[in-house]
Amino acid sequence: MSFTIPTPLTPAPAAMRSRAAEGRGAIPVYIYAVSLAALLTMVGVLWDISWHRTIGRDKFLSPPHILIYLGAIFAGLFSGLQVLYNSFFRKAVSQATAIRVWGVFYSSLGSLFCIWGAIAMLTSAPFDNWWHSAYGLDVKILSPPHTLLAMGMIFLQFGACVSICKYLNTGVGNRAILQTLFVIGACSLLCMVYTLFTDFLHIRGERNGPFYIIAAVISLFLLPAFGIALRMRWGMTAVAAGYFLLVACSNWILQLFPAEPKLGPILTHLTHFQPAQFPALVVIPAMAMDLVLQRSKPGDWTKAFLVSLCFVVGLAAVQYPLSGFLLESPGARNWFFGAQTWYYGAPPDAPFRYEFRPGEIASLPQFAMGLAIAVALGTLCARVSIRWGQWMLKIQR
């Protein structure tokens, strides 16, 4: 028996009548707003990373920071207005289509996540400014204020996905538009989590086991759930392709703008924004994963194992040779691949700039063991993700 894409669930009669009152085919403005906010915050983060690598931390309200916090304000404001509108202007409909909060307010589940995420992000802003004033520049990505900001962003982006699920599941609104908005929120969330684990998910680690272990845990925890919630045959492929385009387009556009370091020590003179590393080609194993879900027999554990195996083997087959090209080949040092990217505080003639360091290439037994661990952990994550996706299919409030 082959895997079939689930059809929208049928709401209870009372809820159905209430949704009819909403107006079939109408997608609320806040759905567009939170999807855009999820994208803006991630673009702001990618820009901010390039800003720090190229210019340094010159001021608190730098353009990337403004973009990130505008995304938070955008999501929080529109979600809050939607809650107020549900609570005081359409209370009769909201009683059947929304969640009651504190006995007074009516909100969708996704709006609550967006509001919590926006509050956390805006709270992190003065915290981060004080942190830098007290302790200087960060030496790690996940300082306390950055951790709060990251958690807020994850809540906001997940909230955007949950908000859209409500309308996908109940058949309200244009299906193609809703799926497109879901892909925007989901690929932003996937990109955000990848960015948090940059210390492990870098080109130099792609010939060693930990890269594939971390990538499998993250990807297989998120992608199957997104693919199921999207209700389309190539859902995971769409999200993975969205991730690639988000990072790649940010890299390609940023390099077009001039920028120079402003914070010493300046060891490498730069003239334009430095891109992030070329994104991993997760879209290729994602295609194999979608194909497995379409054709595999019932049984969540079987699906989880096959999906995990496809992801790990597919990613290793692509990234192992690609990492050598990106790091060592002069053909990768151009606008498209951006392999020449460099931090202004590092010397331009640093040893191993364009080659692997000793210990960065695992032996065949070590590499095989790392892949085996990745498949095992990925199976567990995929199993949880499949159940999570099935839960997202039931969201109607």
Secondary structure, DSSP 8 states (H G I E B T S, - for coil): ------------HHHHHHHHHH-TT---HHHHHHHHHHHHHHHHHHHHHHHHHHT----TT-HHHHHHHHHHHHHHHHHHHHHHHHHHTSHHHHHHHSEEETTTEEE-HHHHHHHHHHHHHHHHHHHHHHHHHHH-S-SSS--HHHHHHHHHHHHHHHHHHHHHHHHHHHT-S-HHHHHHHHHHHHHHHHHHHHHHTTTTSSGGGTTSHHHHHHHHHHHHHHHHHHHHHHTSTTHHHHHHHHHHHHHHHHHHHHTTSB----SS---S--SB---------THHHHHHHHHHHHH--S-HHHHHHHHHHHHHHHHHHHHHHHHHHHHH-GGGSSTTT-TT---TTS-TT-TTTTS--TTSS--HHHHHHHHHHHHHHHHHHHHHHHHHHHHHTT---
